Amino acid sequence: VHVVESGGGLVQAGGSLRLSCAASGSIRRINIMSWYRQPPGKERELVAGLTAGGDINYAEFAKGRFTISRDNGQNTVYLQMKSLEPEDTAVYYCVANIWPSTGNRGSADYWGQGTQVTVSS
């Protein structure tokens, strides 16, 4: 099972970016797909999460500016970010709670390698 993020980059304050995260491999079921971020020198924090049933959770700083969505058929989750601020500069990580279709292990969290988002003032 692999989780890969894409879509990061450099954007000016007030701009927008759309991040994508694709899960692939022997997947029986994806339970939750979430975005986290880690600003420079700070702890990793939750940005938004989306369950297979459609329940969504946003961090306070993300409400009204970020939108998480999911394409279940493609095992892909997106994070649309608008009105970006320099404080949004961070490495953004995707994590998927996946039940593999092979092996005897149950569901586990699979993390991507992260994608850098830099917002200039």
N, C-alpha and C positions, 0 to 999 in steps of 0.2 A: 504494500500500500504506500502510495506517495501523495504528498500534498504540496502543491506548487503555487506560489503567489506570483502575480505580475501586475504591472500598471503603475508602479511607483515612479517618482521623478522629482524634478524641480519645478515649482510653480510659484507665482507671485501671490502675495497676500490678497485675499478676496477671490482667488481662482478656485478651480474645481479639478478633481481627479477621480478616476474610477479604478478601484483595485479589483482584481479577479483572483479567485482561488479555486483550483481544480483538484479534486481527489481522483486518483486512479488506482487500478490494481484489482485484486480479488476482494470485492466489497459485497457483503451481504446486505448491509444496511448502514446508512449514516444517520445518527441520532441528532446531533447538534453540530452546526458549523458556526464558528465564532471568529471575530477579529480582536486581536490584542495589539497594543503598541508599547514601545519602550523608548521614551524620549532620552536624549543624551544625559547620562548621569543619574537617571531615575529608574524606579522599579517598573516592571512590566505591568500594564493595566488593561482591563477589559474595555473594549470600545463598543462592541455590539455582538449579540448572539441570536441565532435563529434555529428553532427546532424543526424537525421534520414535519411536525404538525402545524407549523406556522406561527408559533409563539415567538415574540421578539422582545429582546431586552437591550436597552441602550444605556450607556454611561451618561451621566448628566451633561457632560461637555459635548456629547454627540447629538443630543436631542435637538431636533430642528435643523441640524446642519448635515448630518450623516444619515444615509439610508442603506440598510442591509436588505439584500434580496437573494433569492436562491432559485436555481434551475435544477430541480430534482432529477430531471431526466439526464442532465449532463454532470451531475455531482459537482456542481459549481456554485459558489457563493460570491456575491459582489458587494463592494462597499463604495457607494457613491458619496463623495465628500464635496461639499460646497462651502463657500465663505471661509475658506481656509485661512488660518492665522499662523504666524511664526511659531506659536506654542504647539501647533499640531505636528511640528517637525519631530519625526521619530522613525524607528524601524517598525513597520507594521507586519504582524504575524497572523497567519491563519492557523486555526486548530480545528480539526474535525474529530468528533467522537465516532469511531467506526467499528462496526462488527464485521470482521473479515469473513470471507466465505471459505477460507481454508484454514487448517489448523484447529486446535482445540481451545485457543484463547477466546475470551469474551471480548466485549467492547473495550476499546482503549483510545486514548488521545494520540492523534498523529499531528505533529507540528510541521509547518513549512519552514523554509530557510529565512524567510523575511524579505521585505522589500522596503527600500528607503524612500521616505517621503520628506522632502525638504521644502519649506515654505519661506520665501524671502520677503523681507519687509520693504 
